[in-house]
Amino acid sequence: MKAVEKTQLEKIKKALEKYGIFNEEQLNEAIKNMKPLNIGCMVSPVPSKKVLEEQEC
C-alpha cells in the first residue's frame, strides 16, 4: 500500500472514530440507519420533453 493511500485511510478512520465507528460492523449499522439524503439541490433540472426533442436533430 502506498504511503498516500495509508495517510488517506488514517484520516478516514479518525473521522469515523469521532462518530463512534471503530469497525466494519459499526460502519454498516450506521449506513443502514442513515436517513435518505435529498440531493435535489445538487443536480441540474431535467430539460423539458420539447427541449429534448429539439436536440435529437
PDB file with SEQRES, HELIX, SHEET and CRYST1 records, atoms N, CA, C and O in Angstrom:
SEQRES   1 A   57  MET LYS ALA VAL GLU LYS THR GLN LEU GLU LYS ILE LYS          
SEQRES   2 A   57  LYS ALA LEU GLU LYS TYR GLY ILE PHE ASN GLU GLU GLN          
SEQRES   3 A   57  LEU ASN GLU ALA ILE LYS ASN MET LYS PRO LEU ASN ILE          
SEQRES   4 A   57  GLY CYS MET VAL SER PRO VAL PRO SER LYS LYS VAL LEU          
SEQRES   5 A   57  GLU GLU GLN GLU CYS                                          
HELIX    1 AA1 ALA A    3  GLU A   17  1                                  15    
HELIX    2 AA2 GLU A   24  LYS A   32  1                                   9    
HELIX    3 AA3 GLY A   40  MET A   42  5                                   3    
HELIX    4 AA4 LYS A   49  GLN A   55  1                                   7    
CRYST1    1.000    1.000    1.000  90.00  90.00  90.00 P 1           1          
ATOM      1  N   MET A   1       0.848  -1.184   0.000  1.00  0.00           N  
ATOM      2  CA  MET A   1       0.000   0.000   0.000  1.00  0.00           C  
ATOM      3  C   MET A   1       0.893   1.245   0.000  1.00  0.00           C  
ATOM      4  O   MET A   1       1.875   1.314   0.739  1.00  0.00           O  
ATOM      5  N   LYS A   2       0.547   2.206  -0.818  1.00  0.00           N  
ATOM      6  CA  LYS A   2       1.314   3.446  -0.918  1.00  0.00           C  
ATOM      7  C   LYS A   2       1.129   4.277   0.347  1.00  0.00           C  
ATOM      8  O   LYS A   2       0.117   4.164   1.038  1.00  0.00           O  
ATOM      9  N   ALA A   3       2.113   5.107   0.636  1.00  0.00           N  
ATOM     10  CA  ALA A   3       2.069   5.969   1.819  1.00  0.00           C  
ATOM     11  C   ALA A   3       0.894   6.933   1.749  1.00  0.00           C  
ATOM     12  O   ALA A   3       0.263   7.226   2.765  1.00  0.00           O  
ATOM     13  N   VAL A   4       0.597   7.431   0.535  1.00  0.00           N  
ATOM     14  CA  VAL A   4      -0.514   8.372   0.365  1.00  0.00           C  
ATOM     15  C   VAL A   4      -1.838   7.686   0.710  1.00  0.00           C  
ATOM     16  O   VAL A   4      -2.676   8.251   1.413  1.00  0.00           O  
ATOM     17  N   GLU A   5      -2.013   6.471   0.211  1.00  0.00           N  
ATOM     18  CA  GLU A   5      -3.245   5.732   0.496  1.00  0.00           C  
ATOM     19  C   GLU A   5      -3.375   5.466   1.989  1.00  0.00           C  
ATOM     20  O   GLU A   5      -4.465   5.567   2.552  1.00  0.00           O  
ATOM     21  N   LYS A   6      -2.260   5.125   2.625  1.00  0.00           N  
ATOM     22  CA  LYS A   6      -2.270   4.846   4.055  1.00  0.00           C  
ATOM     23  C   LYS A   6      -2.684   6.096   4.835  1.00  0.00           C  
ATOM     24  O   LYS A   6      -3.470   6.015   5.779  1.00  0.00           O  
ATOM     25  N   THR A   7      -2.149   7.251   4.432  1.00  0.00           N  
ATOM     26  CA  THR A   7      -2.481   8.516   5.092  1.00  0.00           C  
ATOM     27  C   THR A   7      -3.958   8.836   4.933  1.00  0.00           C  
ATOM     28  O   THR A   7      -4.603   9.270   5.887  1.00  0.00           O  
ATOM     29  N   GLN A   8      -4.498   8.628   3.741  1.00  0.00           N  
ATOM     30  CA  GLN A   8      -5.911   8.894   3.495  1.00  0.00           C  
ATOM     31  C   GLN A   8      -6.793   7.965   4.328  1.00  0.00           C  
ATOM     32  O   GLN A   8      -7.808   8.393   4.878  1.00  0.00           O  
ATOM     33  N   LEU A   9      -6.406   6.702   4.418  1.00  0.00           N  
ATOM     34  CA  LEU A   9      -7.168   5.753   5.220  1.00  0.00           C  
ATOM     35  C   LEU A   9      -7.146   6.131   6.697  1.00  0.00           C  
ATOM     36  O   LEU A   9      -8.150   5.986   7.394  1.00  0.00           O  
ATOM     37  N   GLU A  10      -6.012   6.609   7.167  1.00  0.00           N  
ATOM     38  CA  GLU A  10      -5.909   7.033   8.560  1.00  0.00           C  
ATOM     39  C   GLU A  10      -6.815   8.237   8.835  1.00  0.00           C  
ATOM     40  O   GLU A  10      -7.428   8.322   9.900  1.00  0.00           O  
ATOM     41  N   LYS A  11      -6.901   9.160   7.886  1.00  0.00           N  
ATOM     42  CA  LYS A  11      -7.779  10.328   8.035  1.00  0.00           C  
ATOM     43  C   LYS A  11      -9.240   9.892   8.087  1.00  0.00           C  
ATOM     44  O   LYS A  11     -10.017  10.398   8.897  1.00  0.00           O  
ATOM     45  N   ILE A  12      -9.605   8.961   7.228  1.00  0.00           N  
ATOM     46  CA  ILE A  12     -10.978   8.463   7.212  1.00  0.00           C  
ATOM     47  C   ILE A  12     -11.295   7.760   8.526  1.00  0.00           C  
ATOM     48  O   ILE A  12     -12.370   7.940   9.097  1.00  0.00           O  
ATOM     49  N   LYS A  13     -10.349   6.960   8.993  1.00  0.00           N  
ATOM     50  CA  LYS A  13     -10.538   6.230  10.249  1.00  0.00           C  
ATOM     51  C   LYS A  13     -10.740   7.201  11.402  1.00  0.00           C  
ATOM     52  O   LYS A  13     -11.626   6.994  12.231  1.00  0.00           O  
ATOM     53  N   LYS A  14      -9.934   8.259  11.469  1.00  0.00           N  
ATOM     54  CA  LYS A  14     -10.069   9.265  12.532  1.00  0.00           C  
ATOM     55  C   LYS A  14     -11.435   9.947  12.465  1.00  0.00           C  
ATOM     56  O   LYS A  14     -12.071  10.180  13.493  1.00  0.00           O  
ATOM     57  N   ALA A  15     -11.878  10.263  11.251  1.00  0.00           N  
ATOM     58  CA  ALA A  15     -13.172  10.929  11.090  1.00  0.00           C  
ATOM     59  C   ALA A  15     -14.310  10.016  11.559  1.00  0.00           C  
ATOM     60  O   ALA A  15     -15.247  10.478  12.210  1.00  0.00           O  
ATOM     61  N   LEU A  16     -14.231   8.739  11.233  1.00  0.00           N  
ATOM     62  CA  LEU A  16     -15.273   7.799  11.652  1.00  0.00           C  
ATOM     63  C   LEU A  16     -15.268   7.610  13.165  1.00  0.00           C  
ATOM     64  O   LEU A  16     -16.326   7.479  13.780  1.00  0.00           O  
ATOM     65  N   GLU A  17     -14.086   7.597  13.762  1.00  0.00           N  
ATOM     66  CA  GLU A  17     -13.986   7.421  15.211  1.00  0.00           C  
ATOM     67  C   GLU A  17     -14.673   8.552  15.966  1.00  0.00           C  
ATOM     68  O   GLU A  17     -15.164   8.344  17.075  1.00  0.00           O  
ATOM     69  N   LYS A  18     -14.713   9.749  15.377  1.00  0.00           N  
ATOM     70  CA  LYS A  18     -15.417  10.876  16.009  1.00  0.00           C  
ATOM     71  C   LYS A  18     -16.902  10.568  16.195  1.00  0.00           C  
ATOM     72  O   LYS A  18     -17.552  11.113  17.087  1.00  0.00           O  
ATOM     73  N   TYR A  19     -17.431   9.687  15.340  1.00  0.00           N  
ATOM     74  CA  TYR A  19     -18.841   9.312  15.402  1.00  0.00           C  
ATOM     75  C   TYR A  19     -19.038   7.953  16.074  1.00  0.00           C  
ATOM     76  O   TYR A  19     -20.117   7.367  15.990  1.00  0.00           O  
ATOM     77  N   GLY A  20     -18.003   7.458  16.736  1.00  0.00           N  
ATOM     78  CA  GLY A  20     -18.108   6.202  17.458  1.00  0.00           C  
ATOM     79  C   GLY A  20     -18.063   4.968  16.575  1.00  0.00           C  
ATOM     80  O   GLY A  20     -18.535   3.902  16.971  1.00  0.00           O  
ATOM     81  N   ILE A  21     -17.502   5.103  15.389  1.00  0.00           N  
ATOM     82  CA  ILE A  21     -17.411   3.982  14.457  1.00  0.00           C  
ATOM     83  C   ILE A  21     -15.964   3.497  14.453  1.00  0.00           C  
ATOM     84  O   ILE A  21     -15.059   4.193  13.991  1.00  0.00           O  
ATOM     85  N   PHE A  22     -15.764   2.280  14.981  1.00  0.00           N  
ATOM     86  CA  PHE A  22     -14.422   1.743  15.129  1.00  0.00           C  
ATOM     87  C   PHE A  22     -14.177   0.474  14.317  1.00  0.00           C  
ATOM     88  O   PHE A  22     -13.039   0.014  14.215  1.00  0.00           O  
ATOM     89  N   ASN A  23     -15.244  -0.100  13.736  1.00  0.00           N  
ATOM     90  CA  ASN A  23     -15.046  -1.316  12.948  1.00  0.00           C  
ATOM     91  C   ASN A  23     -16.088  -1.388  11.835  1.00  0.00           C  
ATOM     92  O   ASN A  23     -17.000  -0.564  11.763  1.00  0.00           O  
ATOM     93  N   GLU A  24     -15.936  -2.379  10.979  1.00  0.00           N  
ATOM     94  CA  GLU A  24     -16.803  -2.521   9.807  1.00  0.00           C  
ATOM     95  C   GLU A  24     -18.266  -2.747  10.198  1.00  0.00           C  
ATOM     96  O   GLU A  24     -19.173  -2.227   9.548  1.00  0.00           O  
ATOM     97  N   GLU A  25     -18.486  -3.509  11.242  1.00  0.00           N  
ATOM     98  CA  GLU A  25     -19.861  -3.784  11.685  1.00  0.00           C  
ATOM     99  C   GLU A  25     -20.570  -2.499  12.111  1.00  0.00           C  
ATOM    100  O   GLU A  25     -21.732  -2.281  11.768  1.00  0.00           O  
ATOM    101  N   GLN A  26     -19.864  -1.652  12.859  1.00  0.00           N  
ATOM    102  CA  GLN A  26     -20.451  -0.383  13.287  1.00  0.00           C  
ATOM    103  C   GLN A  26     -20.701   0.536  12.094  1.00  0.00           C  
ATOM    104  O   GLN A  26     -21.698   1.258  12.071  1.00  0.00           O  
ATOM    105  N   LEU A  27     -19.813   0.517  11.109  1.00  0.00           N  
ATOM    106  CA  LEU A  27     -19.991   1.322   9.907  1.00  0.00           C  
ATOM    107  C   LEU A  27     -21.217   0.858   9.138  1.00  0.00           C  
ATOM    108  O   LEU A  27     -22.031   1.679   8.716  1.00  0.00           O  
ATOM    109  N   ASN A  28     -21.356  -0.450   8.951  1.00  0.00           N  
ATOM    110  CA  ASN A  28     -22.526  -0.988   8.242  1.00  0.00           C  
ATOM    111  C   ASN A  28     -23.820  -0.630   8.964  1.00  0.00           C  
ATOM    112  O   ASN A  28     -24.814  -0.299   8.317  1.00  0.00           O  
ATOM    113  N   GLU A  29     -23.822  -0.690  10.276  1.00  0.00           N  
ATOM    114  CA  GLU A  29     -25.009  -0.348  11.059  1.00  0.00           C  
ATOM    115  C   GLU A  29     -25.345   1.141  10.901  1.00  0.00           C  
ATOM    116  O   GLU A  29     -26.513   1.506  10.764  1.00  0.00           O  
ATOM    117  N   ALA A  30     -24.318   1.993  10.922  1.00  0.00           N  
ATOM    118  CA  ALA A  30     -24.542   3.433  10.759  1.00  0.00           C  
ATOM    119  C   ALA A  30     -25.114   3.739   9.381  1.00  0.00           C  
ATOM    120  O   ALA A  30     -26.015   4.569   9.255  1.00  0.00           O  
ATOM    121  N   ILE A  31     -24.604   3.083   8.354  1.00  0.00           N  
ATOM    122  CA  ILE A  31     -25.108   3.286   6.990  1.00  0.00           C  
ATOM    123  C   ILE A  31     -26.552   2.816   6.899  1.00  0.00           C  
ATOM    124  O   ILE A  31     -27.381   3.471   6.267  1.00  0.00           O  
ATOM    125  N   LYS A  32     -26.854   1.692   7.523  1.00  0.00           N  
ATOM    126  CA  LYS A  32     -28.212   1.139   7.495  1.00  0.00           C  
ATOM    127  C   LYS A  32     -29.210   2.089   8.152  1.00  0.00           C  
ATOM    128  O   LYS A  32     -30.364   2.168   7.729  1.00  0.00           O  
ATOM    129  N   ASN A  33     -28.772   2.804   9.178  1.00  0.00           N  
ATOM    130  CA  ASN A  33     -29.669   3.688   9.931  1.00  0.00           C  
ATOM    131  C   ASN A  33     -29.707   5.123   9.418  1.00  0.00           C  
ATOM    132  O   ASN A  33     -30.380   5.975   9.997  1.00  0.00           O  
ATOM    133  N   MET A  34     -28.983   5.393   8.327  1.00  0.00           N  
ATOM    134  CA  MET A  34     -28.963   6.753   7.774  1.00  0.00           C  
ATOM    135  C   MET A  34     -30.334   7.131   7.219  1.00  0.00           C  
ATOM    136  O   MET A  34     -31.062   6.293   6.686  1.00  0.00           O  
ATOM    137  N   LYS A  35     -30.661   8.399   7.358  1.00  0.00           N  
ATOM    138  CA  LYS A  35     -31.876   8.913   6.738  1.00  0.00           C  
ATOM    139  C   LYS A  35     -31.586   9.175   5.263  1.00  0.00           C  
ATOM    140  O   LYS A  35     -30.438   9.427   4.896  1.00  0.00           O  
ATOM    141  N   PRO A  36     -32.607   9.119   4.417  1.00  0.00           N  
ATOM    142  CA  PRO A  36     -32.378   9.405   2.995  1.00  0.00           C  
ATOM    143  C   PRO A  36     -31.820  10.814   2.798  1.00  0.00           C  
ATOM    144  O   PRO A  36     -32.175  11.739   3.529  1.00  0.00           O  
ATOM    145  N   LEU A  37     -30.958  10.965   1.822  1.00  0.00           N  
ATOM    146  CA  LEU A  37     -30.337  12.246   1.535  1.00  0.00           C  
ATOM    147  C   LEU A  37     -30.994  12.864   0.310  1.00  0.00           C  
ATOM    148  O   LEU A  37     -31.036  12.250  -0.757  1.00  0.00           O  
ATOM    149  N   ASN A  38     -31.501  14.066   0.464  1.00  0.00           N  
ATOM    150  CA  ASN A  38     -32.122  14.769  -0.649  1.00  0.00           C  
ATOM    151  C   ASN A  38     -31.030  15.488  -1.435  1.00  0.00           C  
ATOM    152  O   ASN A  38     -30.457  16.469  -0.962  1.00  0.00           O  
ATOM    153  N   ILE A  39     -30.748  14.990  -2.640  1.00  0.00           N  
ATOM    154  CA  ILE A  39     -29.704  15.602  -3.459  1.00  0.00           C  
ATOM    155  C   ILE A  39     -30.287  16.525  -4.521  1.00  0.00           C  
ATOM    156  O   ILE A  39     -29.574  16.948  -5.431  1.00  0.00           O  
ATOM    157  N   GLY A  40     -31.549  16.836  -4.418  1.00  0.00           N  
ATOM    158  CA  GLY A  40     -32.227  17.673  -5.411  1.00  0.00           C  
ATOM    159  C   GLY A  40     -31.565  19.023  -5.622  1.00  0.00           C  
ATOM    160  O   GLY A  40     -31.565  19.548  -6.736  1.00  0.00           O  
ATOM    161  N   CYS A  41     -31.002  19.588  -4.562  1.00  0.00           N  
ATOM    162  CA  CYS A  41     -30.362  20.900  -4.681  1.00  0.00           C  
ATOM    163  C   CYS A  41     -28.998  20.825  -5.348  1.00  0.00           C  
ATOM    164  O   CYS A  41     -28.396  21.859  -5.640  1.00  0.00           O  
ATOM    165  N   MET A  42     -28.499  19.612  -5.593  1.00  0.00           N  
ATOM    166  CA  MET A  42     -27.157  19.455  -6.161  1.00  0.00           C  
ATOM    167  C   MET A  42     -27.163  18.977  -7.610  1.00  0.00           C  
ATOM    168  O   MET A  42     -26.097  18.743  -8.181  1.00  0.00           O  
ATOM    169  N   VAL A  43     -28.323  18.828  -8.208  1.00  0.00           N  
ATOM    170  CA  VAL A  43     -28.394  18.341  -9.577  1.00  0.00           C  
ATOM    171  C   VAL A  43     -29.067  19.365 -10.469  1.00  0.00           C  
ATOM    172  O   VAL A  43     -29.835  20.203  -9.996  1.00  0.00           O  
ATOM    173  N   SER A  44     -28.780  19.296 -11.750  1.00  0.00           N  
ATOM    174  CA  SER A  44     -29.399  20.203 -12.716  1.00  0.00           C  
ATOM    175  C   SER A  44     -30.820  19.743 -12.995  1.00  0.00           C  
ATOM    176  O   SER A  44     -31.109  18.548 -12.943  1.00  0.00           O  
ATOM    177  N   PRO A  45     -31.704  20.681 -13.289  1.00  0.00           N  
ATOM    178  CA  PRO A  45     -33.068  20.286 -13.641  1.00  0.00           C  
ATOM    179  C   PRO A  45     -33.090  19.492 -14.945  1.00  0.00           C  
ATOM    180  O   PRO A  45     -32.251  19.702 -15.821  1.00  0.00           O  
ATOM    181  N   VAL A  46     -34.035  18.598 -15.066  1.00  0.00           N  
ATOM    182  CA  VAL A  46     -34.185  17.791 -16.272  1.00  0.00           C  
ATOM    183  C   VAL A  46     -34.847  18.656 -17.337  1.00  0.00           C  
ATOM    184  O   VAL A  46     -35.870  19.283 -17.058  1.00  0.00           O  
ATOM    185  N   PRO A  47     -34.298  18.710 -18.545  1.00  0.00           N  
ATOM    186  CA  PRO A  47     -34.905  19.532 -19.598  1.00  0.00           C  
ATOM    187  C   PRO A  47     -36.302  19.011 -19.953  1.00  0.00           C  
ATOM    188  O   PRO A  47     -36.603  17.828 -19.796  1.00  0.00           O  
ATOM    189  N   SER A  48     -37.132  19.917 -20.428  1.00  0.00           N  
ATOM    190  CA  SER A  48     -38.484  19.518 -20.817  1.00  0.00           C  
ATOM    191  C   SER A  48     -38.439  18.600 -22.030  1.00  0.00           C  
ATOM    192  O   SER A  48     -37.433  18.538 -22.736  1.00  0.00           O  
ATOM    193  N   LYS A  49     -39.526  17.897 -22.264  1.00  0.00           N  
ATOM    194  CA  LYS A  49     -39.604  16.963 -23.390  1.00  0.00           C  
ATOM    195  C   LYS A  49     -39.403  17.704 -24.710  1.00  0.00           C  
ATOM    196  O   LYS A  49     -38.778  17.179 -25.631  1.00  0.00           O  
ATOM    197  N   LYS A  50     -39.937  18.930 -24.800  1.00  0.00           N  
ATOM    198  CA  LYS A  50     -39.808  19.715 -26.024  1.00  0.00           C  
ATOM    199  C   LYS A  50     -38.339  20.015 -26.320  1.00  0.00           C  
ATOM    200  O   LYS A  50     -37.902  19.892 -27.464  1.00  0.00           O  
ATOM    201  N   VAL A  51     -37.595  20.396 -25.326  1.00  0.00           N  
ATOM    202  CA  VAL A  51     -36.172  20.714 -25.494  1.00  0.00           C  
ATOM    203  C   VAL A  51     -35.425  19.452 -25.926  1.00  0.00           C  
ATOM    204  O   VAL A  51     -34.571  19.513 -26.810  1.00  0.00           O  
ATOM    205  N   LEU A  52     -35.736  18.326 -25.318  1.00  0.00           N  
ATOM    206  CA  LEU A  52     -35.069  17.075 -25.675  1.00  0.00           C  
ATOM    207  C   LEU A  52     -35.357  16.685 -27.120  1.00  0.00           C  
ATOM    208  O   LEU A  52     -34.466  16.214 -27.825  1.00  0.00           O  
ATOM    209  N   GLU A  53     -36.599  16.879 -27.563  1.00  0.00           N  
ATOM    210  CA  GLU A  53     -36.973  16.536 -28.946  1.00  0.00           C  
ATOM    211  C   GLU A  53     -36.227  17.424 -29.937  1.00  0.00           C  
ATOM    212  O   GLU A  53     -35.820  16.960 -31.003  1.00  0.00           O  
ATOM    213  N   GLU A  54     -36.044  18.702 -29.591  1.00  0.00           N  
ATOM    214  CA  GLU A  54     -35.335  19.626 -30.475  1.00  0.00           C  
ATOM    215  C   GLU A  54     -33.858  19.253 -30.591  1.00  0.00           C  
ATOM    216  O   GLU A  54     -33.245  19.492 -31.631  1.00  0.00           O  
ATOM    217  N   GLN A  55     -33.290  18.683 -29.564  1.00  0.00           N  
ATOM    218  CA  GLN A  55     -31.871  18.334 -29.554  1.00  0.00           C  
ATOM    219  C   GLN A  55     -31.601  17.053 -30.343  1.00  0.00           C  
ATOM    220  O   GLN A  55     -30.444  16.790 -30.669  1.00  0.00           O  
ATOM    221  N   GLU A  56     -32.601  16.253 -30.662  1.00  0.00           N  
ATOM    222  CA  GLU A  56     -32.422  14.993 -31.353  1.00  0.00           C  
ATOM    223  C   GLU A  56     -32.025  15.176 -32.801  1.00  0.00           C  
ATOM    224  O   GLU A  56     -31.512  14.234 -33.404  1.00  0.00           O  
ATOM    225  N   CYS A  57     -32.232  16.318 -33.377  1.00  0.00           N  
ATOM    226  CA  CYS A  57     -31.931  16.553 -34.796  1.00  0.00           C  
ATOM    227  C   CYS A  57     -30.510  16.367 -35.150  1.00  0.00           C  
ATOM    228  O   CYS A  57     -30.135  16.536 -36.311  1.00  0.00           O  
TER     229      CYS A  57                                                      
END                                                                             
